[in-house]
Every structure is written in C-alpha cells, then in structure tokens.
Amino acid sequence: MTNEVISVKGLKKSFQEKEVLKGVDFEVHRGEIFALLGSNGAGKTTIVNILSTLMKPDGGKVGICGHDVQHQPDYVRQSISLTGQFAALDGMLTGRENLMLVAKLRGVSNPSQIADNLIAKFSLIEAANRRADKYSGGMKRRLDIAMSIIGRPEVIFLDEPTTGLDPEARIEVWETVKELAGGGTTIFLTTQYLEEAEQMADRIAILHDGKIITTGTLSELKEMFPPAKVEYIEKQPSLEEIFLGIIGKKEGI
C-alpha cells in the first residue's frame, strides 16, 4: 500500500494569456503537514482549487487518495475537506448550530453528539450557543477547522488559514493543525507566513514562477543555504532567508 496521498505531475493552468502553473510536480505522504510556500499571486490558491475539484487543470495529472481529480471528482470530494482563506461560517447561527448543519449535510450519524465532541475538542464550550458573527478571529478559525473535519476526511486543505489573525490566535490554529496531523490526517497547507511553515510543516515546497523549485524538510532546505560564520558562532538561516535566497538564485539564472 502506497504512502502517497496526493500526487501531482505536470500540472498546468492558464488564465486568459497568463500561464500561472507551468508544470507543477510534488507528492504528499499520509499523515504529514505539507506546506506550499509562495509569494502573493504565485498560484497557491489555484493549486488548492484544482486539488479540491473546484477548478479544472489545463494539463497534467492529479491524484488524491488514489482517485483521479478530473475523472473521479465525486470520490475525491468524499476524501477531502477544504478550509479557505476566509472562515465559511453562517454568522446568524451559533457555533453549535454551524457544526450540526455541516454534520447533517455530510450525513454523519448523531450530529448532536458530533457537535458536542468538537465543541469540547476545540475549546468552544463557553461560546457554543453564541452567534458565530460574535466570535473573535481565532475562535472563528477554530470553528471553521472543526467544521472541516466532520466526517473524518483523509486530507484537509488549509489555504492561508491564519491570514489576518493576531499572533495568539495564529498559535491556537497551529496547535489545532498539529493535533489533527498527529491523529493521522494529511494536511496540505498554503501560507505566505514563513514562520508558519517553519513551525508546523514536515516538508516544504517553494512555488515560484509557475513551478515547484525545491521541496524538502526544513533541515534539507537549510543545507542548500550556505551558513554564515562569525568567529566561533555558526548562524542558522531562517526559512525567510532560505526562501529569498532560493528565489534569488532562480531569478538570476
């Protein structure tokens, strides 16, 4: 049995005359947190939209949990969940009502019990019966992620999940995502916050100029960046320095 949950080969996508994805290749393994890094407009959300069946590619082959995204989209949707850049909540409903609504839509048994369990798991007990539009940014994000794991999807796509959150709320989301991965869920994360990838990701891919220019663990990426030495102290490069260094090399070629 293969450990490969997501397989992307030669993925291409253009909008009008602009080629956004120029042959993207990568794979994601079961139970890992895989971070896709890229500048604004690099094509991160386009990749997520294609992988989650919301958009058709122009070329290439994409497989999720053994199913072809183009030819077996219904099977793919049964295996995944997507949390976009903005929390997809009904502000008129309470947190508990949002959870029950999704549970009913997904056809899970005992939606009330599922909602109660998630409310406790995501530390929303005190706010459970409060309207979601009254939640703080961090609470909305926690509720959004709680809704996304109903039905136990094998893969969760998180498209810039902490955009606009304060540092404390961001850390709350990080802890939640790590816990999900620890339970065996595969997490595909896009982010423009390099610290976020540094803190959470098992492996990191850098998307630049329509292609993945490198993929690896943080340690492997650090090996690509020559260490700066000052007398007897070796300075470890940050992921930001690595990212900018790699992109700079590519632009100079």
C-alpha positions in Angstrom: 0.0 0.0 0.0 1.5 3.3 -1.0 2.1 6.1 1.5 1.4 8.7 -1.2 -1.9 10.5 -0.6 -1.6 13.4 -3.1 0.2 13.0 -6.4 0.7 16.0 -8.8 2.5 15.6 -12.1 3.0 18.2 -14.8 0.1 20.4 -13.5 -0.6 23.4 -15.8 -3.2 26.2 -15.6 -3.5 29.5 -17.5 -5.9 32.4 -17.2 -6.5 34.1 -20.5 -3.0 34.5 -21.8 -1.2 34.3 -18.4 0.3 30.9 -17.6 0.1 30.6 -13.8 1.2 26.9 -13.4 3.8 25.7 -15.8 4.2 22.1 -14.9 4.0 21.6 -11.1 5.2 18.3 -9.6 5.0 17.1 -6.0 3.6 14.4 -3.7 2.3 14.4 -0.2 2.5 11.5 2.2 -0.1 10.2 4.6 -0.3 12.0 7.9 2.2 14.7 7.1 1.8 18.5 7.2 2.9 19.7 3.7 3.4 23.4 3.3 3.3 25.2 0.0 5.1 28.5 0.1 4.9 31.2 -2.5 4.6 34.9 -2.9 1.1 36.6 -3.5 0.0 35.6 -7.0 2.3 32.6 -7.2 -0.6 30.2 -7.8 -1.0 28.6 -4.4 -4.8 29.0 -4.3 -5.1 27.9 -7.9 -3.3 24.6 -6.9 -5.7 24.1 -3.9 -8.7 24.8 -6.1 -7.6 22.2 -8.6 -6.8 19.6 -6.0 -10.1 20.2 -4.3 -12.1 19.8 -7.6 -13.2 23.4 -7.7 -11.2 24.2 -10.9 -10.1 22.1 -13.9 -6.5 22.0 -14.9 -5.3 22.6 -18.4 -2.8 19.8 -18.3 -1.1 17.3 -16.0 -2.3 14.5 -13.7 -3.6 14.9 -10.2 -4.5 12.1 -7.8 -6.0 12.3 -4.3 -6.3 9.1 -2.2 -5.9 7.0 -5.3 -8.6 8.9 -7.3 -8.1 11.0 -10.4 -9.3 14.6 -9.7 -10.6 15.2 -13.2 -12.3 11.8 -13.9 -13.3 10.8 -10.3 -14.2 14.2 -8.6 -17.0 12.7 -6.5 -14.7 10.1 -5.0 -12.1 12.8 -4.3 -14.7 15.0 -2.6 -15.6 12.2 -0.2 -12.0 12.0 0.9 -11.2 15.7 1.4 -12.2 18.9 3.2 -11.3 22.5 2.4 -10.8 25.5 4.7 -10.4 28.6 2.5 -8.8 31.9 3.3 -11.9 33.2 5.0 -14.0 31.4 7.6 -17.0 29.8 5.9 -19.5 30.3 8.8 -23.1 31.3 9.0 -22.9 34.2 11.3 -26.6 34.1 12.1 -26.2 30.6 13.6 -24.5 29.7 16.8 -21.2 27.7 16.8 -23.1 24.5 17.7 -25.7 25.1 15.0 -23.0 25.6 12.4 -21.4 22.3 13.4 -24.8 20.4 13.4 -25.6 21.9 10.0 -22.4 20.5 8.4 -22.8 17.2 10.2 -26.3 16.8 8.7 -25.2 17.8 5.2 -22.4 15.2 5.4 -24.9 12.6 6.5 -23.0 11.5 9.7 -24.8 9.7 12.4 -25.7 11.5 15.6 -24.9 15.1 14.5 -25.7 16.4 18.0 -23.0 14.2 19.6 -20.5 15.1 16.9 -21.1 18.8 17.5 -20.7 18.4 21.3 -17.5 16.5 20.9 -16.0 19.1 18.6 -17.1 22.0 20.8 -15.1 20.4 23.6 -12.1 19.4 21.4 -11.7 23.0 20.0 -12.3 24.8 23.4 -15.6 26.4 22.3 -17.8 25.3 25.2 -18.4 28.8 26.6 -19.1 30.2 23.1 -21.1 27.2 21.7 -24.5 28.9 22.0 -23.3 32.3 20.9 -23.8 33.6 17.3 -20.8 32.9 15.2 -20.6 36.5 14.0 -19.7 37.5 17.6 -16.7 35.2 17.7 -13.1 36.5 17.7 -10.9 35.8 14.7 -9.2 32.9 16.4 -12.5 31.4 17.5 -14.0 31.6 14.0 -10.9 29.9 12.6 -11.1 27.1 15.2 -14.8 26.6 14.4 -14.1 26.6 10.7 -11.5 23.9 11.1 -13.8 21.9 13.4 -16.4 22.0 10.7 -13.9 20.8 8.1 -13.0 17.6 10.0 -16.6 16.4 10.3 -16.8 13.0 8.6 -13.1 12.4 9.2 -11.7 13.4 5.8 -8.3 11.8 4.9 -7.0 15.1 3.6 -7.6 18.7 4.8 -6.6 21.6 2.6 -5.9 24.8 4.5 -5.5 27.8 2.3 -3.7 30.5 4.3 -5.6 29.6 7.4 -4.2 32.3 9.7 -4.4 35.3 7.3 -5.5 38.3 9.4 -5.2 36.6 12.8 -3.3 38.1 15.7 -0.2 36.1 16.9 -2.1 34.5 19.8 -4.9 33.3 17.5 -2.3 32.1 15.0 -0.7 29.9 17.6 -4.1 28.5 18.5 -4.6 27.4 14.9 -1.1 25.9 14.7 -1.7 23.8 17.7 -5.0 22.6 16.3 -3.4 21.6 12.9 -0.6 19.8 14.6 -3.1 17.8 16.7 -5.0 16.8 13.5 -1.8 15.6 11.8 -0.9 13.7 14.9 -4.2 11.8 14.6 -3.3 10.7 11.1 -4.9 13.4 8.9 -2.9 14.6 6.0 -2.7 18.4 6.0 -2.0 20.4 2.8 -1.2 24.0 3.9 -0.6 27.1 1.8 0.9 30.1 3.5 2.7 33.3 2.9 3.9 33.4 6.6 7.3 31.7 6.5 7.3 31.3 10.3 4.1 29.3 10.0 5.7 26.7 7.7 8.8 26.7 9.9 6.7 25.9 13.0 4.4 23.3 11.5 5.5 21.7 8.3 7.1 18.2 8.0 8.0 19.1 4.4 8.0 22.4 2.5 7.7 23.1 -1.2 8.5 26.5 -2.7 6.4 27.6 -5.7 7.9 30.3 -7.9 7.3 31.4 -11.5 4.8 28.6 -12.0 6.9 25.7 -10.8 8.0 24.0 -7.6 11.6 24.9 -7.5 12.5 22.8 -4.4 10.9 20.5 -1.9 12.3 19.2 1.4 12.3 19.3 5.2 13.4 22.5 6.9 16.8 20.8 7.6 17.2 19.9 3.9 16.4 23.4 2.8 18.9 24.8 5.3 21.6 22.6 3.7 21.0 24.5 0.4 21.8 27.8 2.1 25.5 28.3 3.0 25.9 29.0 6.7 27.3 32.4 7.7 30.0 32.1 10.3 31.1 34.8 12.7 34.3 33.7 14.5 33.1 30.7 16.6 29.4 31.1 16.2 27.5 29.5 13.3 24.4 31.4 12.3 21.5 29.1 11.3 19.5 30.7 8.4 15.8 31.4 8.9 13.3 29.9 6.4 12.7 33.5 5.2 16.4 33.8 4.3 16.3 30.4 2.6 13.2 31.3 0.6 14.6 34.6 -0.6 17.9 33.0 -1.3 16.5 30.2 -3.4 14.2 32.5 -5.4 17.0 34.9 -5.9 19.2 32.2 -7.4 16.4 31.1 -9.8 15.8 34.7 -10.9 19.5 35.1 -11.6 19.7 32.1 -13.9 
